[in-house]
Amino acid sequence: MVELRRWLRSPKGNITVFLCLLVALAGPVAGIGSIVGQLAVAVLLSIGIDLTVSVVRRGAISIPDGALITGLMVGMILVPSAPLPAVLAATALAAASRHALRTFQSNVFNPAAFGLLASLLLVPAGQSWWGALADMPAPFIVVLLLGGSIIAWRVHKVPMVLAYFGTYFAAFTLAALVVNGPSASLAAVFRPPFLNAALFFGCLMLTDPATSPNRVEDQLMFAAGTAIVGASAFVTIHGLQYLFIGLVVANAWWAWRRAGERPAGQLAVLPRSR
């Protein structure tokens, strides 16, 4: 019981509880029958892969809380009643990125973002972001903002979140006024479900401690780069995958930066998976 309370007070515990709250609020609107199956598949597969890798690599079982978060996010972002192959592909690719695409410090990419983006190449499926309360009345955005702000504060990434949203909305405003001219697609970015997706993404995915910077200066560059690349992708290809494209590019940049800062002579030992 003491360990459970300690975990619930940890950042991973906080985000898990918040994700479960979002599921409880959005689930009845999305349709319980439509989401239970894909959530169960995504969570169980993600945890199963994590436990298997843990046993094979270390001969021991570690708490798969990171895998739980990844599975929840995949299930909450895919459209309700997503095809089973799409759920399996997104989850498996997310889990694979956690354990296979790593530097000597940690995994390179945010697992859920990588899995959902990569799976589009294999099994294209819709992304409704129902777990971001996209189908709920507008006032429920307050829940997303409040909970997301707490998560960002707990992981010390508030400057990153503020920089991301400042750059994000500035980039789309500039695109609407100068680059593309006003259009229905650009205007949609400022309304649900795109707005909900951006809030969920910025507060809960961008701030992943394992794949984002800690120093404020690096946080500002990371956030601005994610927003600019994402906005450019949206103007070019549209679709909600623009958020993932921005983050995957920023993750790759940050991994390259960390590799350059690696102390000379340090052994390239894979750390414990998070």
Disulfide bonds with the S-S distance in Angstrom:
none
